[in-house]
Structure formats: structure tokens, C-alpha cells
Amino acid sequence: MKKILIAGTNSGVGKTTISLGIMQALTKRNMKVQPYKVGPDYIDPSYHTFITGRYSRNLDSYMLDDEKIKYVFNKAAEDADISVVEGVMGLYDGLGIDLDNCTSSHTSKILKTPVILVINGKAMAASSAAMVLGYKQLDKDVNLKGVIVNNVKTKSHYEIIKKAIETYCDVEVLGYFPPNDEFSLESRHLGLVPSVEIDSLKVKFNNLAEEIEKYIDIDRIIEISETEEVKSEFSLEEFIKTHKHENKTIAVAYDKAFNFYYRENIELLKDLGLNIEYFSPLKDKEIPKCDYIYIGGGFPEIFSKELEANKTMRESILKAHEKNVPIYAECGGLMYLGEKLINSENKEFNMVGIFKGCSKMTKSLRRFGYCYGSAKFDTILSKQGEIIKGHEFHHSVFETDEECAYIMKKERSGLVDDEWEGGYSKQNTLATYLHTHFYNNLNCIENLLQSITEKTL
């Protein structure tokens, strides 16, 4: 099995650019590259998918235990030539200071994956060795196999750094990458712009791969990636067998405004027998004929004018709600299902109107990070008292008098340090800021499938 994890010393060190360039370089060699992202990110994986032509997978240790992480990894990599995992933040950054709590380093150990560390070499020489040695020594079970030096302008500067690291750390240096504004990716308030919005990506990434090949030893990366396989004790076979749900259709919103989904959520629904029917709240006239509706996160605030203009789509979703068609919406989906949306320019737009209230954009993040919700009462996704793990990441608030469906909690170092109420349930519709992975609580799927037979017939 060929696999590699590309980590950084910290956020912003350039690991995403390096990871994308390596994925593109490997793809140009006609290799089937299976991409992954550590953590809950949706946007970086959209670039991975664009480059490789294969759905990128999130390896999220908060929502998935070790066996499920291995299951997700192995299932996606079945016919791949090489797997490339992009880390999150710095190599050892996660929840609190526990090195094995949602960190890239822990993921590398779960999967027995060699690690390549990206460092910023600007204005450093032998001090770079001290930094790399610290990352090597902090957890000796992490298989740190190589270093890539980013942000170095000249080969002579690179050679000094390379010699220092290989002399004092006994870690191979695989190359460097000069600063180049051509390969910067446009950003907005939630991070990088999703790939579905950028038309020039193909040329950009081809050029990036050519530059990566000039400065980084791709052949050696392929050699390093040859490692042992990992096996998982987790299986969905029995759950799928006992929860088949044939001859039903779930309509999934997917366009520039709504595209934040864990791929496994969609695939599990499909494996259970549901027909997946994609639709665009931006362009389609109305919701397709369906038994369920799933509206993920995204950027409705960026496309609020277009969403308001598509009145027939908004009306068809409202009618589906009134007919008790089960509707599940996450984050951006919640914003869409309210009455109004006020964007960052303080302009107001009409939305679907299932829930009374208005989404308002805020200047800073209102919620960020892992959290979980305890259901105050039954919803289409959870029974009273059931716990759903997930993450919130939003620059908006939903102002409403609607009753909240969940008591939300956030933990640090094993202690609850924040508590609030969130999520809204009305008839057969549930909307919440919480993004969740169905594998973390298969009861979510069981409850969703039951919602049509129990409440709509």
C-alpha cells in the first residue's frame, strides 16, 4: 500500500499548496491518487477532488473512532495507486494539548502512514534543524520520513537548510519550493473559495505540478510511501443489510451555494437503496420528485440574490415541508430555510420561510470547532436525549423565536467550557448549524429513514 501524509509545522505554512502540487504531479504520471483531509474541512477536499478526479475523504477523529477512520481510508483506496493525506493545522495541533486528540500525528499512527513535514525556511539556516528535531522527538511513534522546505528563494539557501536538517535530525529533505504568487488561492471569510467557483483551476494546477517537479523529488516521495496495510474491524455490512430502503429518492442540494457534504453520508444513503437526485437551488425551477430532502452547507450569503430570485424553487421546498416531506439542512441549509438572509453588505433577501427568523452575517466567527448536541425532543434525525457529534463553523447568527431542538456543548481538555442551544425542528424539517458525519451515530440514518414511514404516510 502506498500512502503519505503531508503535514505542516503550523497553519499557513503552505502545506495545502504543496499537497495540491504533489497530487497533481502524481496524477500527471497517470497514477490513481486517492486524496484525504484530516479534520472537518470541506473546501480543501474540493480541490483534491478537482485534481485527482476522485472524491476526497475526511479523516476526522472527533466524529470517527480509529476503526472507522481505517474503514473510510481503506474503502476509498481500494483501487488507488497511492493515497495522499493532507494534514490539518500543525502536525500536533488538535483538541487541547493531547497529541492523540484529533491531530494529524494521531491519524498518521492510526494508518501507519509516513509523514512529510512542510516547514517555512524563510530567514532560517541551522535553526531549521532545531525545529524539525523538535517535531521528530515530541512523539517518536510518528514516522517522520521527510521534510519539504517552503518559501525559500534560492538553491544555495535551500542547501544550507538541507545540510543542517540531515546532519542534526537524520531526516531526509525532499526538496523546496520558492515563493510564487501565481499559485495563491483566493480566500474569503470561511477559507479558500470552493473549487466549483473557479474556472482557471486546471491551468493553475498543471503549472503548479510543473514547478513542484522542478524542486521536489516526487520519485522519492513515491518510494517513501510504500508501507504496510492497515485493517479495520468496523463494517457497515450488517447495518446496510438490515436497513435497506428501496424505491425511495432523496433530493440533495448541490451547486455553488450548497456543496459542503461528507461524501460518506451520500454514499451510505445510496448503499441503503435510496436514489440520489441532485438539484440546484440556484438554477432548477423546483425540487425534484422525492421522499427526502438534504441541504448541506455552503455559501448562501454569497448567492443570496440568486437564491431569492429563484422563487419557484423556494416555493417548492416550502410546499414539500407543508406536505411533511422530511427535510434535513446543515449550516448554509439552515440559513436558506429561514425567512430572511441579511448579507455582509446589510442587504436583505427572502429565503424559503420554513422557520421564522433571519440569518445575519457577522464580522467574525460566531462558532468554530467541534461540539455536540443533545436532543431536547424527537426530531427526524435523533430521539430525545440522543447525542450527535459534529462541528460548527459559521460567520452568521440565526435570529428567531423558534424553539431550539438541541442543547449544544463544547469541550476542551475533557471539560465543558461552552453551552448553548441550537437547531430548529418543525413538523418533518430539521435545520441546524451542526455539520455531522453519519458514521458517528448510525441512529441518525435509522431515524431519518423512519421519519417518512412514521410521519408522512
C-alpha positions in Angstrom: 0.0 0.0 0.0 1.4 3.4 -1.0 0.4 6.2 1.3 1.8 9.5 2.6 0.6 12.3 5.0 1.7 15.8 4.3 1.8 17.9 7.5 2.8 21.4 8.4 4.5 23.0 11.4 1.5 25.3 11.6 -1.5 26.7 9.7 -0.4 28.9 6.8 3.0 27.2 6.2 2.0 26.1 2.7 1.0 22.5 3.2 -2.2 22.9 1.1 -0.3 24.3 -1.9 2.4 21.6 -1.6 -0.2 18.9 -1.2 -2.2 20.0 -4.2 1.0 20.3 -6.3 2.1 16.7 -5.3 -1.4 15.3 -6.0 -1.3 17.0 -9.5 2.2 15.8 -10.2 1.3 12.2 -9.3 -1.9 12.4 -11.3 0.1 13.6 -14.4 2.1 10.4 -14.1 -1.1 8.5 -14.7 -1.4 7.3 -11.1 -4.7 6.9 -9.4 -4.4 9.2 -6.5 -6.8 8.9 -3.6 -6.9 12.2 -1.5 -7.8 12.7 2.1 -8.0 15.6 4.5 -7.5 15.3 8.3 -10.4 17.0 10.2 -13.7 18.5 9.2 -12.7 20.8 6.3 -14.9 20.8 3.1 -13.0 23.3 0.9 -9.5 21.8 0.7 -11.1 18.4 -0.2 -13.0 20.1 -3.1 -9.6 21.0 -4.6 -8.3 17.4 -4.0 -11.3 16.1 -5.9 -10.9 18.5 -8.7 -7.2 17.5 -9.2 -7.5 13.7 -8.8 -11.0 13.0 -10.2 -11.7 11.0 -7.0 -13.7 12.2 -4.0 -11.5 13.3 -1.2 -12.4 11.8 2.2 -12.3 13.5 5.7 -10.4 11.6 8.4 -12.0 13.2 11.4 -11.1 11.6 14.8 -13.6 13.6 16.7 -16.6 12.1 14.9 -15.0 8.8 13.9 -13.1 6.3 16.1 -9.9 4.7 14.9 -11.6 1.7 13.3 -14.0 3.9 11.3 -11.0 6.1 10.2 -9.3 3.0 8.9 -12.6 1.8 7.3 -13.1 5.1 5.4 -9.4 5.1 4.3 -9.4 1.5 3.0 -12.7 1.7 1.3 -11.7 4.8 -0.7 -8.2 3.4 -1.5 -9.3 0.0 -2.8 -8.3 0.7 -6.5 -5.9 3.6 -5.9 -2.2 3.6 -6.8 -1.3 5.9 -4.0 -3.1 7.7 -1.1 -2.2 11.3 -0.2 -3.4 12.7 3.1 -3.3 16.5 3.8 -3.0 17.3 7.5 -4.7 19.9 9.5 -3.1 22.9 11.2 0.3 21.9 12.6 1.3 18.3 12.9 0.5 18.0 16.6 -2.4 20.5 16.7 -5.9 19.2 17.7 -8.2 19.4 20.7 -6.3 20.8 23.7 -2.7 19.6 24.2 -3.3 15.9 23.9 -1.1 14.7 21.0 -3.6 11.9 20.1 -6.7 14.0 20.2 -7.8 14.9 16.6 -4.3 15.6 15.4 -2.6 14.8 12.1 0.1 12.9 14.0 -2.5 10.6 15.5 -4.1 10.0 12.1 -0.6 9.1 10.8 -0.2 6.5 13.5 -3.7 5.0 13.0 -3.0 4.5 9.3 0.7 3.7 9.7 1.4 6.5 7.3 4.8 8.1 6.7 4.8 11.8 7.3 6.4 14.6 5.2 6.7 17.8 7.2 6.4 21.2 5.4 8.4 24.0 7.1 8.9 27.7 6.3 12.5 28.1 5.5 12.4 31.9 5.2 15.2 33.7 7.2 16.5 30.4 8.7 19.6 28.3 8.4 20.7 25.8 11.1 17.8 26.8 13.3 15.6 24.9 10.9 17.2 21.7 12.3 16.1 22.6 15.8 12.6 23.0 14.7 12.5 19.7 12.7 14.2 17.9 15.6 11.5 19.0 18.0 8.8 17.7 15.7 10.7 14.4 15.4 11.3 14.0 19.2 7.9 15.1 20.5 6.3 11.8 19.5 8.8 9.2 18.4 5.9 6.9 17.3 5.2 9.3 14.4 7.1 8.1 11.3 8.6 11.4 10.2 10.3 10.4 6.9 10.9 13.6 5.1 10.9 17.4 5.0 9.9 19.9 2.3 11.2 23.5 2.8 8.7 26.1 1.6 9.3 29.8 0.9 13.0 29.6 0.0 14.1 31.8 -2.9 17.5 30.3 -3.8 19.0 26.9 -4.1 22.1 28.0 -2.1 19.8 28.9 0.8 18.0 25.6 0.5 21.2 23.6 0.5 22.2 25.2 3.9 18.9 24.2 5.4 19.0 20.7 3.8 22.5 20.1 5.2 21.6 21.3 8.7 18.4 19.1 8.9 20.0 16.0 7.5 23.1 16.4 9.8 21.4 17.1 13.1 18.0 15.3 12.6 18.7 12.3 10.5 15.6 13.2 8.4 15.7 13.3 4.6 15.0 16.6 2.9 13.0 16.0 -0.2 13.1 19.5 -1.8 12.0 23.0 -1.5 9.5 25.4 -3.1 10.1 29.1 -3.9 7.5 31.8 -3.1 5.2 32.3 -6.1 2.1 34.4 -6.0 0.8 32.6 -9.1 -0.2 29.7 -7.0 -2.0 31.5 -4.2 -5.7 30.6 -3.9 -8.3 33.2 -3.5 -9.8 33.3 0.0 -12.9 34.5 1.8 -14.3 34.6 5.3 -14.6 30.8 5.7 -11.3 30.0 4.0 -10.4 29.1 0.4 -13.1 29.6 -2.3 -14.6 26.2 -3.2 -13.3 24.7 -6.4 -16.7 24.8 -8.1 -16.4 28.6 -8.4 -13.0 28.8 -10.1 -12.7 28.3 -13.9 -9.0 28.6 -14.2 -8.0 25.8 -11.8 -6.9 23.3 -14.4 -4.2 25.6 -15.8 -3.2 26.8 -12.4 -2.7 23.3 -11.0 -0.9 22.0 -14.1 1.5 24.9 -13.8 1.9 24.1 -10.1 2.7 20.5 -10.8 5.4 21.5 -13.3 7.0 23.7 -10.6 6.7 21.1 -7.9 8.6 18.6 -10.2 11.4 21.1 -10.6 12.1 21.5 -6.9 10.7 18.4 -5.1 11.8 14.8 -5.5 8.5 13.1 -6.5 10.1 9.8 -7.2 11.5 9.6 -3.7 8.1 10.5 -2.2 6.6 7.5 -4.1 9.4 5.3 -2.7 8.8 6.5 0.9 5.0 5.9 0.5 5.4 2.2 0.3 4.1 0.9 3.6 2.1 -1.9 5.3 -1.6 -2.1 5.0 -4.0 -1.4 7.9 -7.1 -3.4 8.6 -10.4 -2.2 10.2 -12.7 -4.1 12.5 -15.6 -1.8 11.6 -18.1 -2.8 8.9 -21.4 -1.4 7.6 -22.4 -4.7 6.0 -24.9 -5.7 8.7 -26.4 -2.2 9.1 -27.0 -1.9 5.4 -28.4 -5.4 5.2 -31.0 -4.7 7.9 -31.9 -1.1 6.9 -32.4 -1.4 3.2 -34.8 1.3 1.9 -35.5 0.6 -1.7 -37.7 2.6 -4.1 -37.2 5.9 -2.3 -35.5 9.1 -3.6 -33.5 11.7 -1.6 -33.0 15.1 -3.3 -29.6 16.6 -2.4 -28.9 20.3 -3.0 -25.6 20.7 -4.9 -24.4 23.8 -6.6 -22.2 26.8 -6.0 -24.3 27.8 -3.0 -24.5 24.4 -1.3 -21.7 21.9 -1.6 -20.4 21.0 1.9 -21.0 17.3 2.4 -19.2 14.4 3.8 -19.0 12.0 0.9 -19.6 9.0 3.1 -23.0 10.5 4.1 -24.2 10.5 0.5 -22.7 7.0 -0.2 -24.3 5.5 2.8 -27.7 6.7 1.7 -27.1 5.2 -1.7 -25.9 1.9 -0.3 -29.1 1.7 1.7 -31.0 1.7 -1.5 -32.0 5.4 -1.9 -31.9 7.0 -5.3 -29.7 10.2 -5.1 -31.2 13.0 -7.1 -29.1 16.2 -7.2 -30.7 19.6 -7.7 -29.6 23.2 -7.7 -31.5 25.8 -5.6 -29.8 28.4 -7.8 -30.8 27.2 -11.2 -33.5 24.5 -11.1 -37.1 25.6 -11.2 -38.3 23.3 -8.4 -37.4 20.5 -6.2 -37.3 17.1 -8.0 -39.9 14.4 -7.0 -38.6 12.9 -3.9 -39.2 11.3 -0.5 -36.5 13.2 1.4 -34.5 16.4 1.0 -30.9 17.0 2.2 -29.5 20.6 2.0 -25.8 20.8 3.1 -23.7 23.8 4.0 -22.1 26.3 1.7 -22.2 30.0 0.9 -25.9 31.0 0.5 -24.8 34.5 1.7 -22.7 34.9 -1.4 -25.5 33.8 -3.7 -28.4 35.3 -1.7 -29.6 37.5 -4.7 -29.8 34.5 -7.0 -31.5 32.3 -4.3 -34.1 35.0 -3.7 -34.7 35.4 -7.5 -35.4 31.6 -7.8 -38.9 32.0 -6.3 -40.3 28.8 -7.8 -37.6 26.7 -6.1 -38.2 28.4 -2.7 -41.9 27.8 -3.0 -41.5 24.1 -4.0 -39.3 23.5 -0.9 -41.9 25.2 1.3 -44.6 23.1 -0.2 -42.6 19.9 0.4 -42.3 20.9 4.0 -46.0 21.5 4.3 -46.6 18.0 2.9 -44.3 16.6 5.6 -41.5 15.5 3.3 -38.5 15.0 5.6 -36.0 17.8 5.2 -32.6 17.9 6.8 -30.4 21.0 6.5 -27.0 21.9 7.8 -25.5 25.3 8.4 -26.0 27.1 5.0 -29.1 25.0 4.6 -30.4 26.4 7.9 -29.8 29.9 6.6 -31.7 29.1 3.4 -34.7 27.7 5.2 -35.3 30.8 7.3 -37.5 33.8 6.2 -34.7 36.3 5.5 -31.0 36.5 5.0 -29.0 39.7 5.6 -25.6 39.6 3.9 -22.4 41.3 4.9 -23.4 44.5 3.0 -26.6 44.6 5.2 -28.9 43.8 2.2 -31.9 41.7 3.0 -33.2 38.8 0.8 -36.1 36.5 1.0 -35.4 32.8 1.6 -37.7 29.7 1.9 -39.5 30.7 5.1 -40.0 27.4 6.9 -38.6 28.8 10.0 -39.5 32.3 11.3 -36.4 34.4 11.6 -33.5 35.9 9.9 -29.9 34.9 9.2 -27.4 37.8 9.7 -23.8 37.8 8.7 -21.3 38.7 11.4 -17.9 40.3 11.2 -16.2 37.4 13.0 -16.7 33.7 13.5 -19.6 33.1 15.9 -19.0 29.4 16.3 -15.9 27.5 15.4 -14.8 23.9 16.2 -16.0 20.6 17.5 -19.2 20.3 19.6 -22.1 18.0 20.2 -25.8 18.3 20.6 -28.3 16.5 23.0 -31.8 16.4 21.5 -34.4 18.1 23.7 -37.1 16.3 21.9 -37.6 13.9 19.0 -36.5 15.2 15.5 -36.2 13.4 12.2 -32.5 12.8 13.0 -32.5 12.0 16.7 -34.7 10.8 19.5 -34.9 12.8 22.8 -31.7 12.6 24.7 -29.6 11.2 21.8 -26.2 12.8 21.2 -24.9 13.9 17.8 -21.3 14.9 17.4 -20.2 17.4 14.8 -18.6 20.8 14.2 -19.8 24.3 13.7 -18.0 26.9 11.6 -20.1 30.0 10.6 -20.0 33.8 10.3 -23.7 34.2 10.9 -26.4 34.1 13.5 -30.0 33.0 13.1 -32.3 35.3 15.0 -35.6 33.7 15.7 -38.2 32.9 18.4 -38.4 29.3 17.2 -37.7 26.7 20.0 -34.3 25.2 19.8 -34.1 21.4 19.3 -30.6 20.7 20.9 -28.6 21.6 23.9 -25.1 22.2 22.4 -21.9 21.7 24.3 -18.2 22.3 23.5 -15.4 20.6 25.4 -11.8 21.4 26.0 -9.5 19.1 27.9 -12.4 16.9 28.9 -14.4 19.8 30.5 -17.5 21.6 29.1 -16.4 25.2 28.6 -19.3 26.4 26.5 -23.0 25.6 26.3 -25.8 27.0 24.2 -29.0 26.0 22.4 -29.3 25.4 18.6 -31.0 23.7 15.8 -34.7 24.0 14.9 -37.3 21.4 14.2 -40.8 21.9 12.8 -43.1 19.2 11.5 -40.7 17.0 9.5 -38.0 19.5 8.9 -34.7 19.8 10.9 -32.2 22.6 10.4 -29.0 23.2 12.4 -25.6 24.8 12.2 -24.1 21.5 13.2 -22.3 19.5 10.5 -22.3 15.8 11.3 -20.9 12.6 9.9 -23.5 9.8 9.8 -20.9 7.2 10.8 -20.6 8.7 14.3 -24.2 7.9 15.0 -25.9 5.4 12.7 -29.1 6.1 14.6 -29.3 9.4 12.7 -29.8 7.4 9.5 -32.2 5.0 11.1 -34.3 7.9 12.5 -34.3 9.7 9.1 -35.4 6.6 7.2 -38.2 6.1 9.8 -39.4 9.7 9.5 -41.2 9.1 6.2 -43.0 5.9 7.2 -44.0 7.3 10.6 -44.9 10.8 9.8 -45.8 11.2 6.1 -47.9 8.2 5.3 
